[in-house]
């Protein structure tokens, strides 16, 4: 049976396919619950997906947590980024010292609707945009242990170290034992 990744982002699909090459992209416009807990967001998305299609699904939430902002922007980073842009988001992070943690949570639902979660995490720094390369906030996030942003590292390196890849590896381990 196929495993469907529900997302409109070909970049996210490419990252997950670096670990799970047989995953298939499915575009369904799912409502997104606004909530601080990404588990709640993903559980609601998976429940809604099962109303549209039968099968096994994954959805993901990638959040960015600034040290000093008590969990923000967290799962709201998409809206902060949309409102402020990369430079504004970087300026906000700088105000709070620039340290950040990026987390990806992948929610998986099997054909019976049973849900499991898999998380990847990277600590890093937020810097002013250095390159137009990458997607989302790739051009302002420098992962710990590196001196380049995800955008500067490019997909060849990012797709081997990112928090999304870490979460996908945990999902793969789980699927391999099923």
C-alpha positions in Angstrom: 0.0 0.0 0.0 1.2 3.5 -0.8 2.3 6.0 1.8 1.0 9.5 1.0 2.7 12.7 2.2 0.0 15.3 2.2 1.7 18.6 1.4 1.8 21.1 -1.4 5.6 21.6 -1.0 7.8 19.7 -3.5 10.8 20.8 -1.3 9.4 19.0 1.7 8.7 15.9 -0.4 12.2 15.9 -1.7 13.6 16.0 1.8 11.5 13.1 3.0 12.1 11.1 -0.2 15.9 11.3 0.7 14.9 8.8 3.5 11.7 7.3 2.1 12.1 7.2 -1.7 8.7 5.5 -2.4 6.6 8.1 -0.6 4.0 9.7 -2.8 2.9 13.4 -2.6 -0.8 14.1 -2.3 -2.2 17.5 -2.3 -5.4 17.9 -0.2 -6.2 21.3 1.2 -6.6 20.5 4.8 -7.7 23.0 7.4 -5.0 23.8 10.0 -6.0 24.1 13.6 -4.2 27.0 15.2 -2.6 25.6 18.3 0.7 25.8 20.2 1.0 22.0 20.4 1.9 20.6 16.9 0.6 17.1 18.0 -2.9 18.6 18.1 -2.4 20.3 14.7 -1.2 17.1 13.0 -3.8 14.8 14.7 -6.6 17.1 13.3 -5.0 17.1 9.8 -4.7 13.3 9.8 -8.3 12.9 10.9 -9.4 15.2 8.1 -7.3 13.5 5.5 -9.0 10.1 6.2 -12.3 11.7 5.3 -10.9 12.4 1.8 -8.9 9.3 0.9 -8.2 5.8 2.2 -4.6 4.7 3.0 -1.6 5.5 5.1 -0.7 9.2 5.4 1.9 11.5 6.8 1.7 15.2 7.5 4.3 17.4 9.1 4.7 20.6 11.0 8.0 22.4 11.1 8.2 24.9 13.9 10.8 27.5 14.9 11.3 28.4 18.6 13.2 31.5 19.5 15.0 31.3 22.8 13.5 33.9 25.1 10.1 34.0 23.4 8.4 31.2 25.5 7.8 28.9 22.6 7.1 31.4 19.9 6.8 31.6 17.0 6.7 27.8 17.2 4.0 26.4 14.9 3.0 29.9 14.0 6.3 30.5 12.2 4.6 30.3 8.8 2.4 33.3 9.7 5.3 35.3 11.3 7.3 34.7 8.2 4.4 35.7 6.0 3.9 39.0 8.0 7.5 39.9 8.6 9.5 38.3 5.8 12.9 36.7 6.3 14.6 39.9 7.4 11.9 40.9 9.9 11.9 37.4 11.4 15.7 37.6 11.7 15.5 41.0 13.4 12.9 39.6 15.9 15.2 36.6 16.7 18.2 39.0 17.0 16.3 41.0 19.6 16.0 37.7 21.7 19.7 36.7 21.2 19.4 34.9 17.9 19.4 31.4 19.3 16.6 29.1 18.0 15.5 25.5 17.8 13.9 24.1 14.7 11.6 21.1 15.2 9.8 18.9 12.7 7.0 16.7 13.9 5.8 14.1 11.4 2.4 12.6 12.1 1.7 9.1 10.6 -1.7 7.4 10.4 -2.0 3.8 9.3 -5.0 2.5 7.3 -6.9 2.0 10.5 -6.4 5.6 11.6 -3.9 4.8 14.4 -1.5 7.8 14.8 2.2 7.9 15.7 4.5 10.9 15.9 8.2 11.3 15.0 10.3 14.3 15.9 13.5 15.8 14.7 15.2 18.8 16.2 18.1 21.1 15.4 19.5 23.9 17.5 21.0 26.9 15.6 21.2 30.6 15.1 19.0 33.0 13.2 20.9 35.5 11.0 20.0 38.1 8.5 19.2 36.7 5.1 22.4 35.7 3.2 21.1 34.1 0.1 17.9 33.7 -1.8 18.5 29.9 -1.9 16.4 27.4 -0.1 12.8 27.6 0.9 10.9 29.1 3.8 13.4 30.4 6.3 16.3 28.3 5.0 18.2 31.5 4.3 18.2 32.7 7.9 18.8 29.4 9.9 22.4 28.4 10.6 22.3 24.9 12.2 24.6 24.3 15.2 28.0 23.1 14.1 27.9 24.9 10.7 28.7 28.4 9.6 26.3 28.5 6.7 22.5 28.8 6.5 20.5 25.9 5.2 20.1 27.9 2.0 23.9 28.2 1.7 24.4 24.5 2.5 22.1 23.5 -0.3 19.8 20.5 -0.5 22.7 18.1 -0.9 23.8 18.8 2.7 20.5 20.0 4.2 18.7 16.8 3.1 21.1 14.7 5.1 21.1 16.7 8.4 17.8 18.6 8.8 15.2 18.1 11.5 12.7 16.9 8.8 15.2 14.2 7.7 15.8 13.2 11.4 12.0 12.8 11.9 11.7 10.9 8.6 14.5 8.5 9.7 12.5 7.7 12.9 9.4 7.1 10.8 11.4 4.8 8.5 12.7 2.8 11.5 9.1 2.4 12.7 7.8 1.3 9.3 10.7 -1.1 8.9 9.6 -2.9 12.1 5.8 -3.1 11.1 
